Amino acid sequence: MYGNSSFMDSITASTNLSQKAMLMRQQCKDSLLDTRIATATAHFSDANNPETFYQQSIRSHLLHNIIHGTQLHVLSTAIIDYMWNKQAFIQLLILNELVKSPQERLEWIFWADRDTVILDYCRSPASFIAEEIRSNNETTDTTQGPDINLLITNDHNGLMAGVFIIRVCEWSVKFLSDVLAFRTFRPGVDLPYHEQTAMEILLKEDKYKENVAYIPQHWINNYRGDTAEDFVNRSDASDMAYWVARRGDFALHFAGSGNKSGNIMEYAGVGEEVFDAIHGGSILRNISMDIEEFWGTYKKT
């Protein structure tokens, strides 16, 4: 926790969560990976509007990290202004890791906005990274990983920076520095989606475009289309848009929702409810097959 920890107290105080995670970990043992990856998110609240429903979405990430034996980093006190805290916090985490030995430091950071919930607790975000590029920290060279240092998606508005995976390396430090400096050095550029637009512009430039992979949106950035009850009970997904979450998907993102409190409270426990069903093979989308096919034919654009 970085900043005021009161928001997390009621979550971390639950011994039941740790017990639940240990039981679930046993069933997930074939999906556990040794990639050094951590989850990061942020939540700011005040006494007049605590928005405690976000405790439920962050609880899902905490449970997921306990299952996988990984770290959850939560920023609860603003570093800079507005949405730009995301990049500032990730930069802080990466710099803190780079002072460690290559064998000790994290290899990747999985960023997930606070309005996301985990649906498949057995899946590690590292599973979305091609096996041959997952690890590059065996040496002291932090300048750049092999080809891909950022995995991110697009949606109907363009780049979606609410959920992504970024490598712990010097490339990422430079990229995030340029994002954070964007408003200062390019004040005349319109940024309709704030830092997200700044990221999108920079990722099209020569010095960064070769090291980003635009992965399918439904891997990490699905949106709500069903009620939670329909999500649990649906038996056919043939009439669903590709971006609508279904059993077998990793996470659900409530970006742009006009009822985040209701949506999060509705879905917060769904991943646990369908855990046995997913583990037993009752899925409507095979993400593992998608991942294998994508990287098997992947070509940088």
Phi and psi in degrees as GROMACS dihedral restraints (atoms count N, CA, C in turn):
[ dihedral_restraints ]
;  ai    aj    ak    al  type     phi  dphi    fc
    3     4     5     6     1  -118.9    20    10
    4     5     6     7     1   103.7    20    10
    6     7     8     9     1   111.1    20    10
    7     8     9    10     1  -152.1    20    10
    9    10    11    12     1   -62.8    20    10
   10    11    12    13     1   121.7    20    10
   12    13    14    15     1   -94.7    20    10
   13    14    15    16     1     0.7    20    10
   15    16    17    18     1   -61.2    20    10
   16    17    18    19     1   -33.6    20    10
   18    19    20    21     1   -60.1    20    10
   19    20    21    22     1   -36.6    20    10
   21    22    23    24     1   -88.3    20    10
   22    23    24    25     1   -11.3    20    10
   24    25    26    27     1   -56.9    20    10
   25    26    27    28     1   -46.1    20    10
   27    28    29    30     1   -70.3    20    10
   28    29    30    31     1   -20.3    20    10
   30    31    32    33     1   -82.5    20    10
   31    32    33    34     1   -52.8    20    10
   33    34    35    36     1   -70.7    20    10
   34    35    36    37     1   -19.7    20    10
   36    37    38    39     1   -74.6    20    10
   37    38    39    40     1   -10.5    20    10
   39    40    41    42     1   -82.2    20    10
   40    41    42    43     1   108.9    20    10
   42    43    44    45     1   -70.2    20    10
   43    44    45    46     1   -24.8    20    10
   45    46    47    48     1   -61.2    20    10
   46    47    48    49     1   -34.3    20    10
   48    49    50    51     1   -63.4    20    10
   49    50    51    52     1   -43.5    20    10
   51    52    53    54     1   -65.9    20    10
   52    53    54    55     1   -41.1    20    10
   54    55    56    57     1   -64.5    20    10
   55    56    57    58     1   -42.7    20    10
   57    58    59    60     1   -62.0    20    10
   58    59    60    61     1   -42.9    20    10
   60    61    62    63     1   -62.6    20    10
   61    62    63    64     1   -39.9    20    10
   63    64    65    66     1   -65.2    20    10
   64    65    66    67     1   -37.9    20    10
   66    67    68    69     1   -67.7    20    10
   67    68    69    70     1   -42.4    20    10
   69    70    71    72     1   -68.1    20    10
   70    71    72    73     1   -34.9    20    10
   72    73    74    75     1   -59.9    20    10
   73    74    75    76     1   -37.0    20    10
   75    76    77    78     1   -59.9    20    10
   76    77    78    79     1   -40.3    20    10
   78    79    80    81     1   -76.1    20    10
   79    80    81    82     1   -21.3    20    10
   81    82    83    84     1   -94.6    20    10
   82    83    84    85     1     4.9    20    10
   84    85    86    87     1   -56.7    20    10
   85    86    87    88     1   -29.8    20    10
   87    88    89    90     1   -79.1    20    10
   88    89    90    91     1    -9.5    20    10
   90    91    92    93     1  -105.1    20    10
   91    92    93    94     1    -4.7    20    10
   93    94    95    96     1   -73.6    20    10
   94    95    96    97     1   135.0    20    10
   96    97    98    99     1  -117.5    20    10
   97    98    99   100     1   155.4    20    10
   99   100   101   102     1   -96.8    20    10
  100   101   102   103     1     8.8    20    10
  102   103   104   105     1   -62.9    20    10
  103   104   105   106     1   135.1    20    10
  105   106   107   108     1   -85.6    20    10
  106   107   108   109     1    95.2    20    10
  108   109   110   111     1  -131.1    20    10
  109   110   111   112     1   145.0    20    10
  111   112   113   114     1  -129.9    20    10
  112   113   114   115     1   154.4    20    10
  114   115   116   117     1   -97.3    20    10
  115   116   117   118     1   141.2    20    10
  117   118   119   120     1  -131.5    20    10
  118   119   120   121     1   143.2    20    10
  120   121   122   123     1  -153.7    20    10
  121   122   123   124     1  -179.0    20    10
  123   124   125   126     1  -146.4    20    10
  124   125   126   127     1   146.0    20    10
  126   127   128   129     1  -148.5    20    10
  127   128   129   130     1   123.8    20    10
  129   130   131   132     1  -117.3    20    10
  130   131   132   133     1   136.2    20    10
  132   133   134   135     1  -146.1    20    10
  133   134   135   136     1   168.5    20    10
  135   136   137   138     1  -134.1    20    10
  136   137   138   139     1   169.1    20    10
  138   139   140   141     1   -61.1    20    10
  139   140   141   142     1   -31.8    20    10
  141   142   143   144     1   -78.6    20    10
  142   143   144   145     1   -21.7    20    10
  144   145   146   147     1  -147.6    20    10
  145   146   147   148     1    74.4    20    10
  147   148   149   150     1   -69.6    20    10
  148   149   150   151     1   -19.1    20    10
  150   151   152   153     1    46.5    20    10
  151   152   153   154     1    55.5    20    10
  153   154   155   156     1   -67.1    20    10
  154   155   156   157     1   -15.1    20    10
  156   157   158   159     1   -61.9    20    10
  157   158   159   160     1   -24.2    20    10
  159   160   161   162     1   -67.9    20    10
  160   161   162   163     1   -17.9    20    10
  162   163   164   165     1   -58.9    20    10
  163   164   165   166     1   -34.0    20    10
  165   166   167   168     1   -71.8    20    10
  166   167   168   169     1   -39.8    20    10
  168   169   170   171     1   -70.2    20    10
  169   170   171   172     1   -41.2    20    10
  171   172   173   174     1   -69.4    20    10
  172   173   174   175     1   -31.6    20    10
  174   175   176   177     1   -58.3    20    10
  175   176   177   178     1   -39.6    20    10
  177   178   179   180     1   -63.3    20    10
  178   179   180   181     1   -35.9    20    10
  180   181   182   183     1   -72.0    20    10
  181   182   183   184     1   -37.5    20    10
  183   184   185   186     1   -64.4    20    10
  184   185   186   187     1   -45.4    20    10
  186   187   188   189     1   -59.2    20    10
  187   188   189   190     1   -44.2    20    10
  189   190   191   192     1   -60.4    20    10
  190   191   192   193     1   -43.3    20    10
  192   193   194   195     1   -69.5    20    10
  193   194   195   196     1   -36.4    20    10
  195   196   197   198     1   -63.5    20    10
  196   197   198   199     1   -42.5    20    10
  198   199   200   201     1   -57.1    20    10
  199   200   201   202     1   -42.6    20    10
  201   202   203   204     1   -92.5    20    10
  202   203   204   205     1    -0.7    20    10
  204   205   206   207     1    67.4    20    10
  205   206   207   208     1    32.0    20    10
  207   208   209   210     1  -115.1    20    10
  208   209   210   211     1   176.3    20    10
  210   211   212   213     1  -100.1    20    10
  211   212   213   214     1   146.9    20    10
  213   214   215   216     1  -117.3    20    10
  214   215   216   217     1   122.3    20    10
  216   217   218   219     1  -110.4    20    10
  217   218   219   220     1   123.7    20    10
  219   220   221   222     1  -122.1    20    10
  220   221   222   223     1   121.9    20    10
  222   223   224   225     1   -90.2    20    10
  223   224   225   226     1   122.4    20    10
  225   226   227   228     1  -119.7    20    10
  226   227   228   229     1    -0.9    20    10
  228   229   230   231     1  -129.6    20    10
  229   230   231   232     1   127.9    20    10
  231   232   233   234     1   -61.9    20    10
  232   233   234   235     1   139.3    20    10
  234   235   236   237     1   -93.3    20    10
  235   236   237   238     1   -47.2    20    10
  237   238   239   240     1  -131.9    20    10
  238   239   240   241     1  -155.1    20    10
  240   241   242   243     1   -95.2    20    10
  241   242   243   244     1   146.3    20    10
  243   244   245   246     1    50.4    20    10
  244   245   246   247     1  -137.9    20    10
  246   247   248   249     1   -69.2    20    10
  247   248   249   250     1   -14.6    20    10
  249   250   251   252     1   -72.7    20    10
  250   251   252   253     1    -7.2    20    10
  252   253   254   255     1   -60.6    20    10
  253   254   255   256     1   -29.8    20    10
  255   256   257   258     1   -57.5    20    10
  256   257   258   259     1   -55.1    20    10
  258   259   260   261     1   -67.6    20    10
  259   260   261   262     1   -34.9    20    10
  261   262   263   264     1   -65.2    20    10
  262   263   264   265     1   -41.3    20    10
  264   265   266   267     1   -67.9    20    10
  265   266   267   268     1   -44.9    20    10
  267   268   269   270     1   -62.0    20    10
  268   269   270   271     1   -39.6    20    10
  270   271   272   273     1   -60.2    20    10
  271   272   273   274     1   -44.0    20    10
  273   274   275   276     1   -58.6    20    10
  274   275   276   277     1   -46.7    20    10
  276   277   278   279     1   -63.0    20    10
  277   278   279   280     1   -43.6    20    10
  279   280   281   282     1   -65.3    20    10
  280   281   282   283     1   -43.9    20    10
  282   283   284   285     1   -62.9    20    10
  283   284   285   286     1   -39.8    20    10
  285   286   287   288     1   -63.1    20    10
  286   287   288   289     1   -34.0    20    10
  288   289   290   291     1   -75.4    20    10
  289   290   291   292     1   -36.1    20    10
  291   292   293   294     1   -69.4    20    10
  292   293   294   295     1   -16.8    20    10
  294   295   296   297     1   -81.1    20    10
  295   296   297   298     1    -9.3    20    10
  297   298   299   300     1   -85.2    20    10
  298   299   300   301     1   165.8    20    10
  300   301   302   303     1   -67.3    20    10
  301   302   303   304     1   153.7    20    10
  303   304   305   306     1   -56.1    20    10
  304   305   306   307     1   -31.9    20    10
  306   307   308   309     1   -76.6    20    10
  307   308   309   310     1   -17.4    20    10
  309   310   311   312     1  -102.8    20    10
  310   311   312   313     1   -29.0    20    10
  312   313   314   315     1   -73.6    20    10
  313   314   315   316     1   156.7    20    10
  315   316   317   318     1   -61.5    20    10
  316   317   318   319     1   152.0    20    10
  318   319   320   321     1   -99.2    20    10
  319   320   321   322     1   -32.9    20    10
  321   322   323   324     1  -142.1    20    10
  322   323   324   325     1   156.1    20    10
  324   325   326   327     1  -124.1    20    10
  325   326   327   328     1   128.1    20    10
  327   328   329   330     1   -99.1    20    10
  328   329   330   331     1   111.2    20    10
  330   331   332   333     1   -91.8    20    10
  331   332   333   334     1   133.6    20    10
  333   334   335   336     1  -137.9    20    10
  334   335   336   337     1   121.5    20    10
  336   337   338   339     1   -56.8    20    10
  337   338   339   340     1   157.5    20    10
  339   340   341   342     1   -66.3    20    10
  340   341   342   343     1   -16.3    20    10
  342   343   344   345     1   -95.5    20    10
  343   344   345   346     1    37.8    20    10
  345   346   347   348     1  -121.0    20    10
  346   347   348   349     1   149.0    20    10
  348   349   350   351     1  -130.6    20    10
  349   350   351   352     1   148.2    20    10
  351   352   353   354     1   -80.3    20    10
  352   353   354   355     1   136.1    20    10
  354   355   356   357     1  -108.9    20    10
  355   356   357   358     1   -34.1    20    10
  357   358   359   360     1  -118.9    20    10
  358   359   360   361     1   100.8    20    10
  360   361   362   363     1   -73.2    20    10
  361   362   363   364     1   -17.9    20    10
  363   364   365   366     1   -82.3    20    10
  364   365   366   367     1   -19.3    20    10
  366   367   368   369     1   -85.1    20    10
  367   368   369   370     1   130.4    20    10
  369   370   371   372     1   -89.1    20    10
  370   371   372   373     1   142.3    20    10
  372   373   374   375     1   -60.4    20    10
  373   374   375   376     1   -22.7    20    10
  375   376   377   378     1   -64.8    20    10
  376   377   378   379     1   -20.4    20    10
  378   379   380   381     1   -67.5    20    10
  379   380   381   382     1   -17.6    20    10
  381   382   383   384     1   -81.5    20    10
  382   383   384   385     1   -11.8    20    10
  384   385   386   387     1   -91.4    20    10
  385   386   387   388     1   130.2    20    10
  387   388   389   390     1   -54.3    20    10
  388   389   390   391     1   136.5    20    10
  390   391   392   393     1   -56.0    20    10
  391   392   393   394     1   -37.0    20    10
  393   394   395   396     1   -72.1    20    10
  394   395   396   397     1   -13.2    20    10
  396   397   398   399     1  -116.2    20    10
  397   398   399   400     1     4.3    20    10
  399   400   401   402     1   -63.4    20    10
  400   401   402   403     1   -39.5    20    10
  402   403   404   405     1  -119.3    20    10
  403   404   405   406     1   130.8    20    10
  405   406   407   408     1  -146.9    20    10
  406   407   408   409     1    21.4    20    10
  408   409   410   411     1  -108.3    20    10
  409   410   411   412     1    22.4    20    10
  411   412   413   414     1   -77.0    20    10
  412   413   414   415     1   -16.9    20    10
  414   415   416   417     1  -115.4    20    10
  415   416   417   418     1   178.2    20    10
  417   418   419   420     1   -88.1    20    10
  418   419   420   421     1     0.1    20    10
  420   421   422   423     1   -74.9    20    10
  421   422   423   424     1   112.1    20    10
  423   424   425   426     1  -111.8    20    10
  424   425   426   427     1    12.4    20    10
  426   427   428   429     1   -68.3    20    10
  427   428   429   430     1   -39.3    20    10
  429   430   431   432     1  -169.2    20    10
  430   431   432   433     1   142.8    20    10
  432   433   434   435     1   -80.7    20    10
  433   434   435   436     1   176.9    20    10
  435   436   437   438     1   -74.6    20    10
  436   437   438   439     1    94.8    20    10
  438   439   440   441     1    77.7    20    10
  439   440   441   442     1   -61.3    20    10
  441   442   443   444     1  -110.2    20    10
  442   443   444   445     1   122.9    20    10
  444   445   446   447     1  -117.8    20    10
  445   446   447   448     1    -6.9    20    10
  447   448   449   450     1  -145.2    20    10
  448   449   450   451     1   129.4    20    10
  450   451   452   453     1  -115.6    20    10
  451   452   453   454     1   123.6    20    10
  453   454   455   456     1  -150.6    20    10
  454   455   456   457     1   164.7    20    10
  456   457   458   459     1  -119.6    20    10
  457   458   459   460     1   164.8    20    10
  459   460   461   462     1  -111.2    20    10
  460   461   462   463     1   156.0    20    10
  462   463   464   465     1  -133.6    20    10
  463   464   465   466     1  -161.8    20    10
  465   466   467   468     1   -66.1    20    10
  466   467   468   469     1   -15.6    20    10
  468   469   470   471     1   -99.1    20    10
  469   470   471   472     1     0.1    20    10
  471   472   473   474     1   109.7    20    10
  472   473   474   475     1  -143.4    20    10
  474   475   476   477     1   -61.6    20    10
  475   476   477   478     1   137.8    20    10
  477   478   479   480     1  -117.0    20    10
  478   479   480   481     1   107.7    20    10
  480   481   482   483     1  -100.4    20    10
  481   482   483   484     1    22.4    20    10
  483   484   485   486     1   -80.9    20    10
  484   485   486   487     1   -23.4    20    10
  486   487   488   489     1  -144.6    20    10
  487   488   489   490     1   124.2    20    10
  489   490   491   492     1  -162.0    20    10
  490   491   492   493     1   170.3    20    10
  492   493   494   495     1  -126.3    20    10
  493   494   495   496     1   125.8    20    10
  495   496   497   498     1  -128.1    20    10
  496   497   498   499     1   140.8    20    10
  498   499   500   501     1   -79.3    20    10
  499   500   501   502     1   146.2    20    10
  501   502   503   504     1   -83.0    20    10
  502   503   504   505     1    99.5    20    10
  504   505   506   507     1  -165.4    20    10
  505   506   507   508     1   172.9    20    10
  507   508   509   510     1   -66.7    20    10
  508   509   510   511     1   -33.9    20    10
  510   511   512   513     1   -54.1    20    10
  511   512   513   514     1   -44.9    20    10
  513   514   515   516     1   -66.0    20    10
  514   515   516   517     1   -38.2    20    10
  516   517   518   519     1   -60.1    20    10
  517   518   519   520     1   -45.4    20    10
  519   520   521   522     1   -66.3    20    10
  520   521   522   523     1   -42.9    20    10
  522   523   524   525     1   -63.0    20    10
  523   524   525   526     1   -48.6    20    10
  525   526   527   528     1   -65.4    20    10
  526   527   528   529     1   -34.5    20    10
  528   529   530   531     1   -61.9    20    10
  529   530   531   532     1   -41.3    20    10
  531   532   533   534     1   -68.7    20    10
  532   533   534   535     1   -36.4    20    10
  534   535   536   537     1   -63.0    20    10
  535   536   537   538     1   -47.9    20    10
  537   538   539   540     1   -65.8    20    10
  538   539   540   541     1   -28.7    20    10
  540   541   542   543     1   -90.0    20    10
  541   542   543   544     1    -2.7    20    10
  543   544   545   546     1   -57.3    20    10
  544   545   546   547     1   -48.1    20    10
  546   547   548   549     1   -64.9    20    10
  547   548   549   550     1   -30.3    20    10
  549   550   551   552     1   -73.9    20    10
  550   551   552   553     1   -44.1    20    10
  552   553   554   555     1   -96.3    20    10
  553   554   555   556     1   -10.9    20    10
  555   556   557   558     1  -134.3    20    10
  556   557   558   559     1    60.8    20    10
  558   559   560   561     1   -65.2    20    10
  559   560   561   562     1   -19.7    20    10
  561   562   563   564     1   -88.0    20    10
  562   563   564   565     1    -2.8    20    10
  564   565   566   567     1   -84.4    20    10
  565   566   567   568     1   129.8    20    10
  567   568   569   570     1   -73.0    20    10
  568   569   570   571     1   131.4    20    10
  570   571   572   573     1  -124.3    20    10
  571   572   573   574     1    79.1    20    10
  573   574   575   576     1   -60.9    20    10
  574   575   576   577     1   -30.2    20    10
  576   577   578   579     1  -114.9    20    10
  577   578   579   580     1    31.2    20    10
  579   580   581   582     1    55.9    20    10
  580   581   582   583     1  -128.2    20    10
  582   583   584   585     1   -65.1    20    10
  583   584   585   586     1   -25.3    20    10
  585   586   587   588     1   -62.9    20    10
  586   587   588   589     1   -42.4    20    10
  588   589   590   591     1   -67.9    20    10
  589   590   591   592     1   -38.0    20    10
  591   592   593   594     1   -61.3    20    10
  592   593   594   595     1   -42.8    20    10
  594   595   596   597     1   -61.1    20    10
  595   596   597   598     1   -43.9    20    10
  597   598   599   600     1   -61.4    20    10
  598   599   600   601     1   -42.6    20    10
  600   601   602   603     1   -64.5    20    10
  601   602   603   604     1   -47.4    20    10
  603   604   605   606     1   -65.0    20    10
  604   605   606   607     1   -36.0    20    10
  606   607   608   609     1   -71.1    20    10
  607   608   609   610     1   -10.2    20    10
  609   610   611   612     1   -92.5    20    10
  610   611   612   613     1    -6.5    20    10
  612   613   614   615     1   -86.5    20    10
  613   614   615   616     1   155.1    20    10
  615   616   617   618     1   -55.7    20    10
  616   617   618   619     1   -38.8    20    10
  618   619   620   621     1   -74.4    20    10
  619   620   621   622     1   -10.8    20    10
  621   622   623   624     1  -123.9    20    10
  622   623   624   625     1   -23.6    20    10
  624   625   626   627     1   -65.2    20    10
  625   626   627   628     1   -23.9    20    10
  627   628   629   630     1   -79.6    20    10
  628   629   630   631     1    -9.7    20    10
  630   631   632   633     1  -116.3    20    10
  631   632   633   634     1    19.2    20    10
  633   634   635   636     1  -120.9    20    10
  634   635   636   637     1   139.1    20    10
  636   637   638   639     1  -114.3    20    10
  637   638   639   640     1   124.3    20    10
  639   640   641   642     1   -90.5    20    10
  640   641   642   643     1    99.4    20    10
  642   643   644   645     1   -85.8    20    10
  643   644   645   646     1   161.6    20    10
  645   646   647   648     1   -57.2    20    10
  646   647   648   649     1   137.9    20    10
  648   649   650   651     1   -57.1    20    10
  649   650   651   652     1   -38.1    20    10
  651   652   653   654     1   -72.8    20    10
  652   653   654   655     1    -7.1    20    10
  654   655   656   657     1   -67.8    20    10
  655   656   657   658     1   -48.1    20    10
  657   658   659   660     1  -130.6    20    10
  658   659   660   661     1    -2.6    20    10
  660   661   662   663     1  -138.6    20    10
  661   662   663   664     1    51.0    20    10
  663   664   665   666     1   -77.0    20    10
  664   665   666   667     1   154.2    20    10
  666   667   668   669     1  -114.9    20    10
  667   668   669   670     1   166.5    20    10
  669   670   671   672     1   -79.7    20    10
  670   671   672   673     1   133.1    20    10
  672   673   674   675     1  -130.2    20    10
  673   674   675   676     1   -26.7    20    10
  675   676   677   678     1  -106.8    20    10
  676   677   678   679     1   160.4    20    10
  678   679   680   681     1   -69.9    20    10
  679   680   681   682     1   162.4    20    10
  681   682   683   684     1   -60.9    20    10
  682   683   684   685     1   -37.6    20    10
  684   685   686   687     1   -63.0    20    10
  685   686   687   688     1   -43.5    20    10
  687   688   689   690     1   -67.1    20    10
  688   689   690   691     1   -36.0    20    10
  690   691   692   693     1   -58.3    20    10
  691   692   693   694     1   -43.9    20    10
  693   694   695   696     1   -68.3    20    10
  694   695   696   697     1   -40.1    20    10
  696   697   698   699     1  -100.9    20    10
  697   698   699   700     1   -11.8    20    10
  699   700   701   702     1   -59.2    20    10
  700   701   702   703     1   138.1    20    10
  702   703   704   705     1  -114.0    20    10
  703   704   705   706     1    -9.0    20    10
  705   706   707   708     1  -140.8    20    10
  706   707   708   709     1   127.9    20    10
  708   709   710   711     1  -112.3    20    10
  709   710   711   712     1    14.8    20    10
  711   712   713   714     1   -65.5    20    10
  712   713   714   715     1   -24.1    20    10
  714   715   716   717     1   -99.0    20    10
  715   716   717   718     1    10.8    20    10
  717   718   719   720     1   -98.0    20    10
  718   719   720   721     1   141.6    20    10
  720   721   722   723     1   -64.9    20    10
  721   722   723   724     1   152.3    20    10
  723   724   725   726     1   -61.0    20    10
  724   725   726   727     1   -26.3    20    10
  726   727   728   729     1   -88.0    20    10
  727   728   729   730     1    -1.2    20    10
  729   730   731   732     1   -86.1    20    10
  730   731   732   733     1   130.0    20    10
  732   733   734   735     1   -65.7    20    10
  733   734   735   736     1   144.3    20    10
  735   736   737   738     1  -150.3    20    10
  736   737   738   739     1   169.0    20    10
  738   739   740   741     1   -59.3    20    10
  739   740   741   742     1   132.4    20    10
  741   742   743   744     1   109.8    20    10
  742   743   744   745     1   -19.7    20    10
  744   745   746   747     1   -80.4    20    10
  745   746   747   748     1   157.7    20    10
  747   748   749   750     1   -81.5    20    10
  748   749   750   751     1   -46.9    20    10
  750   751   752   753     1  -149.7    20    10
  751   752   753   754     1   165.3    20    10
  753   754   755   756     1  -128.2    20    10
  754   755   756   757     1   132.1    20    10
  756   757   758   759     1  -117.2    20    10
  757   758   759   760     1   125.9    20    10
  759   760   761   762     1   -95.9    20    10
  760   761   762   763     1    40.5    20    10
  762   763   764   765     1   -61.5    20    10
  763   764   765   766     1   131.1    20    10
  765   766   767   768     1    76.0    20    10
  766   767   768   769     1     3.2    20    10
  768   769   770   771     1   -68.1    20    10
  769   770   771   772     1   138.1    20    10
  771   772   773   774     1   -86.3    20    10
  772   773   774   775     1    -2.8    20    10
  774   775   776   777     1  -138.2    20    10
  775   776   777   778     1    59.8    20    10
  777   778   779   780     1   -62.5    20    10
  778   779   780   781     1   -39.6    20    10
  780   781   782   783     1   -61.7    20    10
  781   782   783   784     1   -46.4    20    10
  783   784   785   786     1   -66.7    20    10
  784   785   786   787     1   -43.3    20    10
  786   787   788   789     1   -63.6    20    10
  787   788   789   790     1   -45.2    20    10
  789   790   791   792     1   -66.3    20    10
  790   791   792   793     1   -44.2    20    10
  792   793   794   795     1   -63.7    20    10
  793   794   795   796     1   -34.7    20    10
  795   796   797   798     1   -67.0    20    10
  796   797   798   799     1   -40.6    20    10
  798   799   800   801     1  -100.4    20    10
  799   800   801   802     1    -9.0    20    10
  801   802   803   804     1   -55.9    20    10
  802   803   804   805     1   -35.8    20    10
  804   805   806   807     1  -100.6    20    10
  805   806   807   808     1     4.4    20    10
  807   808   809   810     1   -66.1    20    10
  808   809   810   811     1   -39.6    20    10
  810   811   812   813     1   -58.5    20    10
  811   812   813   814     1   -38.1    20    10
  813   814   815   816     1   -72.6    20    10
  814   815   816   817     1   -35.5    20    10
  816   817   818   819     1   -65.3    20    10
  817   818   819   820     1   -37.5    20    10
  819   820   821   822     1   -98.7    20    10
  820   821   822   823     1     7.8    20    10
  822   823   824   825     1   -55.7    20    10
  823   824   825   826     1   -50.2    20    10
  825   826   827   828     1   -66.2    20    10
  826   827   828   829     1   -37.0    20    10
  828   829   830   831     1   -65.0    20    10
  829   830   831   832     1   -45.0    20    10
  831   832   833   834     1   -64.7    20    10
  832   833   834   835     1   -43.6    20    10
  834   835   836   837     1   -62.2    20    10
  835   836   837   838     1   -29.5    20    10
  837   838   839   840     1   -86.8    20    10
  838   839   840   841     1     0.8    20    10
  840   841   842   843     1    96.6    20    10
  841   842   843   844     1     7.2    20    10
  843   844   845   846     1   -84.4    20    10
  844   845   846   847     1    79.7    20    10
  846   847   848   849     1  -124.9    20    10
  847   848   849   850     1   158.1    20    10
  849   850   851   852     1  -111.4    20    10
  850   851   852   853     1    -1.2    20    10
  852   853   854   855     1  -153.1    20    10
  853   854   855   856     1   133.0    20    10
  855   856   857   858     1   -98.5    20    10
  856   857   858   859     1    92.4    20    10
  858   859   860   861     1   -66.8    20    10
  859   860   861   862     1   -35.8    20    10
  861   862   863   864     1   -59.0    20    10
  862   863   864   865     1   -41.6    20    10
  864   865   866   867     1   -66.0    20    10
  865   866   867   868     1   -40.8    20    10
  867   868   869   870     1   -59.1    20    10
  868   869   870   871     1   -44.9    20    10
  870   871   872   873     1   -62.0    20    10
  871   872   873   874     1   -45.4    20    10
  873   874   875   876     1   -62.3    20    10
  874   875   876   877     1   -43.0    20    10
  876   877   878   879     1   -68.3    20    10
  877   878   879   880     1   -40.7    20    10
  879   880   881   882     1   -61.7    20    10
  880   881   882   883     1   -52.4    20    10
  882   883   884   885     1   -72.8    20    10
  883   884   885   886     1   -24.1    20    10
  885   886   887   888     1   -69.1    20    10
  886   887   888   889     1   -25.0    20    10
  888   889   890   891     1  -116.9    20    10
  889   890   891   892     1     9.2    20    10
  891   892   893   894     1   -65.5    20    10
  892   893   894   895     1   133.7    20    10
  894   895   896   897     1  -136.4    20    10
  895   896   897   898     1   135.3    20    10
  897   898   899   900     1   -67.8    20    10
  898   899   900   901     1   140.3    20    10
